[in-house]
Amino acid sequence: KIQNMHMNERHGADIGYHYAIDCEGNIYEGRDIRFKGEHLSKYNTGIIGVVLLENLMEPGEGNDFVGKAIKLADSIFGGLTPEVPARQVEALKKLITTLQEFFNIKTLGGHREFPRQQEGEGHFCPGNVGIKLVEQIRAEIGLNRP
């Protein structure tokens, strides 16, 4: 789905991310690492793009219909704040440390930490849950904020 969006709606040559990690911890290669990604607006040079295949938004985060519907459902039923699966977190940490062996990686950041990255859905990626994960991993591995 992400690859189709990047190619058909954004008219990219391929998926904009270099890697994707699903909820089971499987790591998929996207765009060849030798090519500049297209995952950030105007900030892709020297950046390795990794996407977690998971909704990392808290209920009500975002101003779109889906965000408002999830907030309403959470107020009724509760428990809709997503948790990042442990396998996905471990795979992300392993990918980052492996990439550090080959590249001079000093920073780790989510979309919202780069200028002008707000998406059309009225939220900032990677969501509040996702940005907490980025901050946690950044502290554990000793990387800087962009």
Backbone as CSV, one residue per row, in Angstrom:
resi,resn,N_x,N_y,N_z,CA_x,CA_y,CA_z,C_x,C_y,C_z
1,LYS,0.833,-1.197,0.000,0.000,0.000,0.000,0.877,1.260,0.000
2,ILE,1.930,1.249,0.832,2.821,2.421,0.896,3.550,2.597,-0.432
3,GLN,4.022,1.487,-0.984,4.719,1.559,-2.269,3.792,2.110,-3.348
4,ASN,2.567,1.637,-3.397,1.618,2.137,-4.391,1.358,3.625,-4.208
5,MET,1.192,4.069,-2.958,0.963,5.492,-2.709,2.160,6.315,-3.174
6,HIS,3.361,5.873,-2.834,4.556,6.635,-3.210,4.725,6.693,-4.724
7,MET,4.380,5.596,-5.391,4.570,5.552,-6.841,3.407,6.216,-7.595
8,ASN,2.178,5.951,-7.189,1.024,6.426,-7.953,0.564,7.824,-7.565
9,GLU,0.528,8.120,-6.272,0.051,9.430,-5.840,1.164,10.469,-5.800
10,ARG,2.352,10.042,-5.408,3.473,10.981,-5.303,4.408,10.903,-6.502
11,HIS,4.127,9.992,-7.409,4.872,9.819,-8.652,6.354,9.541,-8.428
12,GLY,6.651,8.764,-7.380,8.021,8.364,-7.104,8.410,7.152,-7.939
13,ALA,9.701,6.858,-7.963,10.197,5.716,-8.732,9.932,4.395,-8.014
14,ASP,9.751,4.446,-6.700,9.576,3.231,-5.898,9.052,3.678,-4.531
15,ILE,8.972,2.756,-3.598,8.641,3.127,-2.231,9.719,4.100,-1.741
16,GLY,9.340,5.063,-0.961,10.282,6.092,-0.526,11.194,5.669,0.610
17,TYR,10.827,4.600,1.318,11.599,4.128,2.467,12.599,3.060,2.044
18,HIS,13.713,2.996,2.747,14.706,1.953,2.478,14.337,0.639,3.150
19,TYR,13.670,0.723,4.298,13.284,-0.485,5.041,11.893,-0.309,5.637
20,ALA,11.205,-1.438,5.795,9.909,-1.469,6.468,9.942,-2.637,7.447
21,ILE,9.313,-2.455,8.603,9.289,-3.505,9.625,7.833,-3.749,10.008
22,ASP,7.396,-5.012,9.871,6.016,-5.327,10.230,5.906,-5.659,11.716
23,CYS,4.690,-5.924,12.161,4.424,-6.143,13.588,5.038,-7.430,14.130
24,GLU,5.390,-8.342,13.250,6.030,-9.594,13.672,7.547,-9.461,13.738
25,GLY,8.067,-8.303,13.347,9.511,-8.079,13.381,10.214,-8.431,12.084
26,ASN,9.463,-8.716,11.036,10.067,-8.986,9.729,10.526,-7.673,9.114
27,ILE,11.747,-7.672,8.613,12.323,-6.485,7.997,12.301,-6.674,6.489
28,TYR,11.733,-5.699,5.797,11.641,-5.742,4.338,12.521,-4.659,3.751
29,GLU,13.227,-5.009,2.694,14.010,-3.999,1.993,13.098,-3.277,1.022
30,GLY,13.133,-1.967,1.070,12.349,-1.149,0.161,13.261,-0.609,-0.922
31,ARG,13.391,0.690,-0.960,14.273,1.333,-1.947,15.714,0.922,-1.671
32,ASP,16.450,0.669,-2.702,17.853,0.288,-2.568,18.582,1.351,-1.756
33,ILE,19.343,0.921,-0.772,20.045,1.824,0.144,21.016,2.759,-0.588
34,ARG,21.427,2.384,-1.785,22.352,3.219,-2.553,21.667,4.437,-3.166
35,PHE,20.328,4.457,-3.119,19.577,5.560,-3.703,18.938,6.416,-2.620
36,LYS,18.856,7.703,-2.896,18.233,8.642,-1.959,16.760,8.290,-1.798
37,GLY,16.294,8.301,-0.551,14.898,8.010,-0.279,13.985,9.167,-0.649
38,GLU,12.689,8.919,-0.525,11.681,9.947,-0.769,10.644,9.904,0.342
39,HIS,11.094,9.792,1.576,10.195,9.659,2.712,10.022,10.966,3.475
40,LEU,10.913,11.901,3.294,10.809,13.218,3.917,10.721,14.268,2.815
41,SER,10.021,15.330,3.081,9.947,16.406,2.108,11.199,17.271,2.212
42,LYS,12.024,17.233,1.199,13.225,18.075,1.061,14.341,17.764,2.060
43,TYR,14.300,16.617,2.748,15.350,16.304,3.728,15.852,14.872,3.593
44,ASN,15.890,14.321,2.397,16.254,12.921,2.212,17.743,12.666,2.023
45,THR,18.515,13.669,1.699,19.941,13.465,1.460,20.631,13.006,2.734
46,GLY,21.317,11.883,2.665,22.045,11.357,3.817,21.154,10.740,4.881
47,ILE,19.908,10.449,4.557,18.943,9.912,5.519,18.514,8.517,5.074
48,ILE,18.477,7.588,6.013,17.973,6.240,5.745,16.538,6.192,6.259
49,GLY,15.616,5.855,5.387,14.200,5.842,5.747,13.735,4.473,6.196
50,VAL,13.144,4.422,7.385,12.585,3.186,7.937,11.146,3.475,8.347
51,VAL,10.223,2.617,7.938,8.828,2.779,8.321,8.383,1.556,9.112
52,LEU,7.665,1.811,10.206,7.049,0.727,10.966,5.638,0.546,10.419
53,LEU,5.305,-0.664,10.045,3.995,-0.943,9.450,2.974,-1.130,10.563
54,GLU,2.620,-0.011,11.174,1.764,-0.010,12.368,1.195,1.394,12.544
55,ASN,-0.024,1.489,13.019,-0.610,2.777,13.371,-0.113,3.140,14.768
56,LEU,0.649,4.200,14.874,1.237,4.592,16.153,0.644,5.895,16.683
57,MET,-0.618,6.123,16.340,-1.319,7.324,16.805,-2.199,6.996,17.994
58,GLU,-2.236,7.909,18.951,-3.156,7.788,20.075,-4.574,8.115,19.594
59,PRO,-5.590,7.608,20.285,-6.963,7.943,19.900,-7.178,9.454,19.880
60,GLY,-7.778,9.935,18.797,-8.058,11.358,18.666,-6.927,12.176,18.118
61,GLU,-5.780,11.580,17.937,-4.652,12.307,17.362,-4.948,12.523,15.882
62,GLY,-4.895,13.726,15.450,-5.210,14.049,14.063,-6.600,14.649,13.965
63,ASN,-6.796,15.404,12.928,-8.057,16.114,12.750,-8.942,15.504,11.677
64,ASP,-8.555,14.357,11.148,-9.349,13.744,10.101,-10.496,12.926,10.690
65,PHE,-11.365,12.411,9.847,-12.525,11.644,10.277,-12.116,10.413,11.086
66,VAL,-11.079,9.709,10.628,-10.641,8.491,11.317,-10.166,8.812,12.727
67,GLY,-9.372,9.862,12.871,-8.900,10.255,14.196,-10.039,10.587,15.147
68,LYS,-11.032,11.291,14.641,-12.185,11.653,15.473,-13.023,10.426,15.829
69,ALA,-13.171,9.498,14.871,-13.941,8.268,15.130,-13.244,7.397,16.166
70,ILE,-11.927,7.290,16.083,-11.180,6.483,17.045,-11.254,7.112,18.433
71,LYS,-11.202,8.432,18.494,-11.320,9.107,19.789,-12.680,8.832,20.417
72,LEU,-13.735,8.889,19.622,-15.075,8.601,20.123,-15.169,7.154,20.606
73,ALA,-14.657,6.220,19.799,-14.689,4.807,20.181,-13.885,4.562,21.454
74,ASP,-12.749,5.238,21.589,-11.929,5.076,22.797,-12.648,5.621,24.017
75,SER,-13.400,6.723,23.853,-14.131,7.273,24.993,-15.249,6.330,25.437
76,ILE,-15.760,5.523,24.510,-16.822,4.574,24.840,-16.257,3.256,25.361
77,PHE,-15.295,2.710,24.633,-14.787,1.366,24.946,-13.449,1.369,25.682
78,GLY,-12.637,2.394,25.461,-11.316,2.476,26.085,-10.329,1.481,25.492
79,GLY,-9.066,1.648,25.848,-8.031,0.691,25.462,-7.628,0.696,24.008
80,LEU,-7.823,1.793,23.289,-7.493,1.818,21.874,-6.117,2.423,21.567
81,THR,-5.391,2.860,22.588,-4.045,3.377,22.349,-3.151,2.218,21.929
82,PRO,-2.522,2.314,20.754,-1.712,1.194,20.277,-0.430,1.014,21.087
83,GLU,0.042,-0.208,21.103,1.348,-0.523,21.672,2.198,-1.094,20.554
84,VAL,3.440,-0.697,20.509,4.332,-1.224,19.489,4.727,-2.635,19.918
85,PRO,4.488,-3.630,19.060,4.826,-5.005,19.424,6.321,-5.157,19.731
86,ALA,6.633,-5.945,20.740,8.026,-6.148,21.168,8.901,-6.643,20.022
87,ARG,8.374,-7.522,19.192,9.163,-8.035,18.055,9.530,-6.916,17.084
88,GLN,8.610,-5.992,16.892,8.867,-4.877,15.994,9.930,-3.943,16.579
89,VAL,9.851,-3.701,17.880,10.841,-2.852,18.554,12.227,-3.484,18.468
90,GLU,12.318,-4.772,18.758,13.614,-5.465,18.712,14.189,-5.470,17.301
91,ALA,13.336,-5.692,16.302,13.807,-5.674,14.915,14.325,-4.284,14.539
92,LEU,13.627,-3.244,14.995,14.067,-1.880,14.712,15.428,-1.613,15.344
93,LYS,15.604,-2.013,16.591,16.896,-1.818,17.262,18.008,-2.578,16.546
94,LYS,17.730,-3.804,16.142,18.735,-4.600,15.423,19.081,-3.966,14.086
95,LEU,18.068,-3.466,13.380,18.329,-2.812,12.094,19.197,-1.585,12.290
96,ILE,18.862,-0.769,13.277,19.647,0.449,13.526,21.087,0.107,13.875
97,THR,21.295,-0.836,14.779,22.670,-1.177,15.171,23.437,-1.821,14.021
98,THR,22.752,-2.570,13.179,23.418,-3.149,12.001,23.814,-2.048,11.021
99,LEU,22.916,-1.118,10.776,23.229,-0.008,9.880,24.379,0.841,10.418
100,GLN,24.469,0.960,11.747,25.563,1.721,12.353,26.921,1.093,12.052
101,GLU,26.958,-0.198,11.811,28.227,-0.859,11.475,28.747,-0.413,10.118
102,PHE,27.842,0.039,9.243,28.227,0.378,7.874,28.148,1.867,7.565
103,PHE,27.364,2.596,8.344,27.164,4.019,8.087,27.423,4.820,9.365
104,ASN,27.845,6.047,9.189,28.135,6.938,10.311,26.825,7.581,10.788
105,ILE,26.039,6.818,11.522,24.732,7.286,11.975,24.874,7.981,13.324
106,LYS,24.449,9.226,13.365,24.543,10.005,14.599,23.184,10.466,15.099
107,THR,22.159,10.421,14.233,20.847,10.916,14.610,19.760,9.884,14.316
108,LEU,18.682,10.002,15.059,17.491,9.189,14.842,16.301,10.100,15.067
109,GLY,15.388,10.115,14.112,14.240,10.996,14.257,13.009,10.487,13.549
110,GLY,11.867,10.948,14.017,10.604,10.691,13.357,10.276,11.838,12.422
111,HIS,9.321,11.618,11.529,8.950,12.657,10.562,8.755,14.021,11.212
112,ARG,8.023,14.060,12.303,7.654,15.352,12.903,8.853,16.136,13.398
113,GLU,10.000,15.500,13.530,11.183,16.192,14.038,11.964,16.905,12.935
114,PHE,11.530,16.731,11.708,12.137,17.432,10.583,11.197,18.561,10.158
115,PRO,11.731,19.683,9.680,10.868,20.818,9.307,9.875,20.469,8.200
116,ARG,8.698,21.045,8.286,7.659,20.988,7.246,7.275,19.563,6.823
117,GLN,7.036,18.692,7.790,6.678,17.316,7.456,5.242,16.954,7.796
118,GLN,4.385,17.924,8.100,3.004,17.610,8.435,2.333,16.958,7.238
119,GLU,1.586,15.915,7.526,0.904,15.180,6.473,-0.521,15.677,6.318
120,GLY,-1.152,15.315,5.232,-2.485,15.765,4.906,-3.567,15.257,5.836
121,GLU,-3.281,14.298,6.695,-4.300,13.748,7.561,-4.445,14.537,8.856
122,GLY,-3.723,15.637,9.007,-3.870,16.478,10.182,-3.099,15.984,11.386
123,HIS,-2.109,15.148,11.175,-1.283,14.680,12.289,0.177,14.672,11.856
124,PHE,1.025,14.540,12.836,2.446,14.435,12.558,2.890,12.997,12.777
125,CYS,3.438,12.420,11.754,4.005,11.078,11.856,5.215,11.133,12.782
126,PRO,5.528,10.140,13.515,4.930,8.799,13.507,3.812,8.619,14.523
127,GLY,3.159,9.656,14.953,2.149,9.560,16.000,2.808,9.697,17.361
128,ASN,2.005,9.975,18.369,2.552,10.173,19.715,3.190,8.907,20.271
129,VAL,2.590,7.761,20.002,3.168,6.495,20.462,4.492,6.252,19.745
130,GLY,4.523,6.525,18.451,5.746,6.327,17.665,6.879,7.238,18.083
131,ILE,6.555,8.505,18.377,7.619,9.436,18.759,8.189,9.077,20.123
132,LYS,7.366,8.530,21.006,7.885,8.057,22.304,8.864,6.910,22.092
133,LEU,8.552,6.025,21.141,9.467,4.927,20.821,10.773,5.461,20.250
134,VAL,10.703,6.428,19.350,11.905,7.039,18.781,12.767,7.631,19.891
135,GLU,12.142,8.354,20.819,12.886,8.967,21.923,13.532,7.912,22.808
136,GLN,12.821,6.824,23.073,13.357,5.737,23.902,14.567,5.082,23.228
137,ILE,14.442,4.746,21.966,15.548,4.086,21.253,16.720,5.038,21.103
138,ARG,16.433,6.294,20.833,17.500,7.293,20.704,18.321,7.358,21.991
139,ALA,17.651,7.335,23.129,18.344,7.385,24.420,19.133,6.091,24.673
140,GLU,18.535,4.956,24.366,19.202,3.668,24.597,20.465,3.515,23.757
141,ILE,20.384,3.921,22.488,21.500,3.707,21.565,22.480,4.875,21.601
142,GLY,22.051,6.019,22.129,22.943,7.175,22.221,23.008,7.984,20.951
143,LEU,21.865,8.156,20.301,21.817,8.958,19.083,21.237,10.331,19.373
144,ASN,21.487,11.272,18.490,21.006,12.636,18.645,19.657,12.821,17.953
145,ARG,18.959,13.851,18.360,17.736,14.276,17.681,18.141,15.059,16.436
146,PRO,17.364,14.947,15.371,17.715,15.727,14.142,17.691,17.223,14.407
